[in-house]
């Protein structure tokens, strides 16, 4: 029998692969589909998925597991650091000043990997990390589950979380074929190493395929499938989204005005509240060429407490706090346990569909807005000289330098450019329609509709 195991690692994976058509399409291609969930089983209760759901025990890293994982990640960054600012920046961010065993070990690994680094050494660290799973009770539990459900193919919906590594080891020890979906547009060009090695890889586009071959020399071209991404597929599914009248009523929209959607990153994007307040002041001081509705969507990865003062100061701002419930607290990466509701997906789709302009600090939401052919402004005022949080540095990250070169968004580096860009778009002088379409083609290698069908059928072919 062809039994597919689907590993849901976090709330975003839940949105991408549970709220899309992926499970239904997989059931059409496999005898059985079993979900192995790093989220509590209860989050699936309202969905009629018609498949077994296994809640995985939470894996906690030992020091030795952590050490070899960290060695693998730091060495991977050292191998790929040349001419890659994003890798350089992320390597610097992994440094530690802590006076504890992990702090001392991190400093040692940085010094050692600077002197000695190679792809072969990365693979050695990966092997040594795998050896730490052999006698782990959680690993033995995972092996038992894979045997019990006769899994023939195990699909990971995210390639990076460290807590999936023992499950990769369990599958390989049973000679089960493994595959991974590359989670986001920035994961290869600027982030650390994957959690392990897989038999097959699913990527968004030919661009991402070339990145994978470049950063992972041991991967062969025939192991990679270009499938697009289910991250945006729900936008093409009619059951999601609100009718315009209901949307206007829910968010108290004045339909005679244009609507600006300001979306926030998590707290690592320190200038978000500043850019929002500047925008609010533009509106209050009547500097915009037209009256507008301003809707702010905060990050689903955090509580919106850092915007509380702005909510009080500017009562005309309309707030959308993402409906992502914290499903579990006792987890090494607590943010992964935030799970979206269908209502939230309806909100997000409608916000993008009915806004006239989207503003964000270089977030993936730029792509979401492009799907609805909405102009985007990316404010980045901070640099090394002016004392702000340096968000202009992100323009040198490889995936974002491609965005800049595409000329598909308005990059605003100061308050004057910010105001000019907003008024230009409000005055219907948006001239980047073609650039947006071309950038989407570059980043997403397939139509949104039937993305899940494409992934499921490719998975089935790999299992033959």
N, C-alpha and C positions, 0 to 999 in steps of 0.2 A: 504493500500500500504506500501511496505517496502522502505522507502526513507532514504538513508544514507547521513549524513552530514560529510564532511571531513575537519578538521581544519588544515590548513597549517600555521604553526607559524613563519617560518623563511626560510632563503635561503637553509639551509641544509635539512630541511623538504621538500622544493620544489624539491631539487635534488633527495631525496630518494623516494618521492611518486608521483612526476609529471614526472620526467625523467625516472622512471621505468615503469613497466606495471600495476601499481596498479589501476589507474583510469579505465583502460579498463577491468581489472579483476573484479573490484567492480561493474561495469555496467552490467556484466554478472550475478551477484548475487543479485542485487537490482533493484527495479523498476526504481528508479531515484537516481542519485548521484549529490549532490550539494556541491560545494567547498566553505567553509567559510574561507576567506583568511585574514591573518594579514599582508599580502603584498599587494601592489597596484594591482588592477585588470589588469593593462596594462601588467604586466610581463607574463601573460598567452596568450597574443594575437597570438603569432606565433605557438601555439600548438592547434591542432584540437582535443580538449578534448570532444566535444559534450556533455557538461553539463553546468549547470548554475554556475556562479561564483559570489559570493557575497563578496565585499570588506568591511571588518568590520571596524567600526569606532575605532580610537585609544583610548584605555582606559588609563586614568591617575589615579594613586592611590591617594586617600586622605590620610591624616596622620593616621587616625584610621585604614584604610585598611592596610597600611604599617605596623603599630604597631603590629597588630595581626598576620600578615604574618611573621614579623620578630620574634615575640614571638614563633610562631609555628616552624620556622626553627631552631632557637637557641636551643629551648627545645629538638627538634628532635636530634640535634647533641649531646646534653648533655646525652640523653637517650642511645645513641649508641657509646659513646666515649671510653668505656672500650676496651682495646686491639685493638684499631683501630687508627693507626697513621694518616691516611688520614682524618678521622673525626676530630681528635684533631687539625690537621694543618688547616683545613677549619674553625673550630670554632675560632681559633686564628685570622684567616684572616678577620673574620666578626667584630672584635673589632673596636671601633672608638674613636678617640681623638677630634672629631669635637665639637666646642662650639656652637651648635645649637640644636633645639628640637630633631631631630633624633639622634644626637650624644649622648645627655643626656639619651634619651630613650634606646639606644643600650647598654650603660654602665649599666643602671638599669636592663635590661633584662639578660645580662650576669651574673650579681651578683645573681639575683633572680633565674634564671634557674639552676645555680650551686647548690643552696640550695634545690630547689624543682623542680623535673622533673619526668615525667612519660608519657607513651603513652596516658593515659586518659587525661592528661593535654594538650597534643598536639592536641588531637581531640576536646577539648574544645576551644582552640585558633582557630582551623579551623572553628568551628561553629560560633564563634564570628566574625571572618573575613567575613564569608558568610553573616552575618546580616548587614554588612556595604554596601552590594550590593543592598539591598532591594529597596531603593528609588533612586538608581543611574540611571540617564537618559540613560546611555549606556546599563546598564543591561536591562532596559525596552525595548530598541531597539532590543537587542539580543533575548529577549523572543518573541517579535513580529515577528522576522525573522524565528525563529524555528517553530512558529505557522503557518506562511504564507506558508512555504515549507513542512509542515506536516512531519517533521523529526521524524523518529521512532528510529534511532540509530545515535549517534554522536561520531565520532572517532577522537581523538586528536593525532596528529603525534609527539607530544613531551609532556612530562608530567610535565615539570618544569616551563616554563615561567610564571611570575606572572600575566601578562596581559590576560591570558586565564581563570583566576579564576572566573570572573563574568559570562563567558560563561558556565562554569561548573555549577555554581549556577543556571543559566537560564534553563539549560537542566534538572537539578534535580527538579526544581520547576514545570516543566511540565511532570515529571515522564518519561523522555526520557532516554533510556539506554545509558550509556556513557562507552567508552573504551579508553585506552591510550597505546601508544607504548613507551616503555622505550628507550630513545633516544640513549644512548651511553654506552660503556662497563664500564665506571667509575661512572655513575650517581647514582647508589645505594650505592656503598661501600664507597664513599668519599664525596658526594655532599649533599646539604640540602634537605629539605622536598619537596615533590611534590606540585604542585599548588593547589591540592584538592584531593578528593577521587573519585574513578571511580568504575563502576560496574565490569569492566573486564580489564585485563592487558595483553599486548603482550610483550613477552620477547625474547631475542636472543637465549637463551640456558637453559639447566637444571641448570647450574651454576648460571645464573642470576635469575632463578626461586627461587632457594634456598636463594639467597641474598634478594630477595623481601620478602619472608616469614620471613626471619630473622629480617629485618629492619622495617617491617610494620606488627606488630602482629595482627592487625585487619583484614588483608586480608586472605582469605581462598584459599586453593589450587585449588578448582574448579573455581576460578575466573581468573586463569592464564593459558595462552596458550603459548607454546614454538613454535615459528614460524620462527626463524632466523631473518635476518634483510635485508631490501631492500637497505641499504646503499651500499652494494656491488653487488647487482643484475645487474646493468648496465654492469658490467664486463663480464657477461654471455650473453649479448644481442649483436648480430652480427652487428647491425647498428651503434654501437659506436666504436670509435677507428680509427686510420689512418693506411693505408697500410705502410709497412716498408719504401719503397722508398720515399713516400711523407713525412713521419715522418723525415727521414734523411735530406731531402731537407729543410723542414720547420725549423728545429732546427740546421741546418748546422753541422750535425753529420759526423764525419770521421768513416766510418763503419769498418775500419781496427783496430780501437781502442775499448777497453772496455769502457762502459759508467757508470759513478757514478751519481746517482740521490740523491741530498741533498735537503730534504724538511724541511721547516721552520714552527715553531709554531708562534703564535702571540707574541707581545712584552713582555708578561708575562714570556716567555722563554728567559731570558736575555742573555744567553751564546751562542745562535745560531750564531751570527756574529763571535764570537771568534772561535768556532769549524769550521766554514766555512773558516775563514782566515787561520787557521792552515792547513786545507786540501789544500787550494790554495797554501800555501807555500811548502807543500809536493810535489805538482806537479811542481811548479816553480823551486824548488831546486833538482828535479829529485830523490826524495827519494822513489817514488813508483816503484815497480818492472816492471810495464808496463806503457806505455803511455795511457792516458785516455781522454775521453770527460767528462767534469764536467757540469752537468745541475743543476741549483738551482731553485726550485719552492718555491716562497714566500707564506706566509699565505694569504688565501682569506679573512681573518677577518680584515685585515689592509692594509694600503698603504705601499709599500716597501721602504719607505724613509730611514729606518735605515741601508739599505744595499747599499746606493748610493756610498759611498766612496769605498766600495769593488768592485763595478762594474767598477769604474774608475781605481782602482789600479791593478785589475786582468782582463785584457781585454779578456783572453781566457775562462772566465766563460760564459756559455750559460744560459740565464735567461728565466724563464717561470713565468710571472706575471699572476696569475689566473684571468680569465675574469669573475669577479663577479661584477655586476653593483649595485651601491647604488640606490635602488628604492625609498627610502623615507628618509628624514633627521629628520623630527619632530617626533621622536619616543623615548620612554624612554630607549630602548635598541637598539641603532642605528646599532650595528653590525648585528642584526638579519635581517636587511633590505638589506643585500648584497645578490644578486641573481645570481646563476651560469648560464652560457650559455651552449648550446649543444657543442659548439666548445671547451669549457673548459673541459667538460667531456671527449671529444675525446682526448684532450691533456693529461689529467691525466691517462686515461686508457693506452694510448700508451707509456707514460713515464714509467709506471710500467711494461708494457709488454716487452719493449725493453731495459730496463736498465739491468746492470749486478750486481748492488749492490745499496741498498737504505740506506741512513744515515739519522737519525732523532733523536730528543731528546724525546724519550718515547711517541711518538704520536700514535694515532689510525692508522696512515698511515702504521705503522708496520704490521697491519693486512692486509691492502690493498696489501702490498708487498708480504706477505705470500701467498695470493691467487694466485699470479703469480709465486710462488715458488722462490722468490728472497731472497737472504741472506740480513740480516739487521744488521747494527751496530748502537748501541745507545750510543753516547758519553755523559758522565756525569762526568765532572771533578770537579764541585763545591761541597764544603762541608763546615762545620762550621769552620774548622781550617784554610783553605787556603785563605779565604777572597773573594772568587768568590761567585756569586749567587749560593745558595745551591740547585742544582738540584739532587744531590745524595739522598736527603731526599725522593724524589718521589719513589725511589726503595722500600720504606717501605709502600707505599700505597697498599691496598689489591690487587687491580687488577694488579698492576705492580709487586708486590712480586710474584704473580702467574706466570707472564711472566719470571721473573728472575729464579724461580724454574724450569721452563720448559726447560731452557737451549736452547731456540730456537733462541736467538739473541746473538750477541757479545756485551757485556757491557764493554765499554772502560772508565776507570776511570782516565786515564792520557794520555799524548801525546804519550808515548812509546807504550802503549796498543792499542791506536788508530791506529798508523802506522802499528803495527804488524797485527792487525785484517784486515786492508785494504789489505795489501800485501798477507796475507793468502788467502783471497777470490779471489784477482786478479790472484793468482797462481793456481786457481781451486782446492783449498784445503777446500772448504766448506763441512762440515760434519754434517749439521744440518737439512737436508731435512726431516727426519722422525719427528724430534722435531717440525718443523714448521707445518707439517700436523696434528700432535697430538694436538698442541695448537689451531689450527683453529677448530678442532672438538669440543674442549672444549668450545670455545667462540661462535661458530655459530652452532646452533642446527638444521641444515637443509641445503640441497643443495641450491646454489645460484639461479639456474634456478627454476622458478615457486615460488619464495618467495612471490611475490605479489598475485599470485593465492591462495597460502596457507593462507595468511592473510585475503584476501577477503572472502574466503569460511568459514573461522572460524568466521569472523564478522557476516556473514549471519546466521551461526548456533546459535550464541549468541542472534540473533534477533528473533529466532523462539519462 
